Amino acid sequence: MDTGDNPDTVPVPVPPRSRAFSPWSAHQLHLQGLRVMKMNAVSIHVIIQQLFLFQTSIGISANIFLLFLHIFTFLQDFRVKTTDIISCHLALVHTVMLLIALCLSSPDIFESLKLQSDFICKVLIYIHRVTRAISISTTCLLSVFQAITISPSTSWLVRFKHKFTNYVICIVIFFWSCNLSFGSIIIFHTVVYSNTSQKNIININEHCSIAPINPIIKELIFILTLFRDVFLVGLMLLSSAYMVILLFRHQRQSQYLHSTRLNPRVSPEQRATKTILLMVSFFVIIYWADIIIAFFLSLLWKYDQVLYSVQKLVLNSYATVCPIVQTTSHKIIKATV
């Protein structure tokens, strides 16, 4: 069309043709995106691994310090309380659990020890599973015994206090016997990590893996574990609720005494009760967080570095925080501060 006679007409510029987007370029962008995601996952894993090493070092030191604190208290008073025995046992279990978790996260341990990797994998994973179960059992025992200890003399729970005091060692041995026998199934399914292409293998680290379990046995283990955990956590919650009610009543009495110009003092039993309530509350939070992470891992059924590292942090957080809470509320530390 001739536009020279009409000065108002402006020619419209024609945009250049876009370059064709080849499948090869799409493939290159996809590979580049995968590399970036892998680098981010590796960097996150390294950061979480450093946090895990820092966490385990603090947890092991705190548990060992708590053990020596109880030993010093015994040498000073020559009198052992039942709660001290349970607390010492819990600190010892947490120390072993954190040490094994540190070994499982350090591949150099398998090269430094002059033993077969298969034997080391079976022993470490087996003891780690058992100590986790002993931790929840001992925490439940500590919560129930403290609820019985602070119960009033008119309560029907007082009759169990003497029995608990005499049979606490037998109860601890019963916990170990049950969990050692129940956790033995993991020994037969722990193998040396050798083939990265093999499917249905849960890789714990660079050396250890867990082979797939028969679906019937897997469901049976899941039901028994769920029943045990629900029973123990339920006992913790019931005893904690009972202790909260008793503390609330005592607080009302203390307010009345304060109004009558008497100076109410916090007894060691009440201080220990608040400590155990804090421990149980933190344990329940960590327990549910572990269930959520384990659910996602079961859906993946593969070794996810980031998710598994987060689960390790969550699992070991209770074993790290628990001795710190107990130490800060100990009577020797309170008297010093």
Summary of the structure (lengths in Angstrom):
residues: 337
radius of gyration: 29.0
end to end distance: 96.2
largest distance: 116.0
contacts: 909
relative contact order: 0.12
helix: 77%
strand: 2%
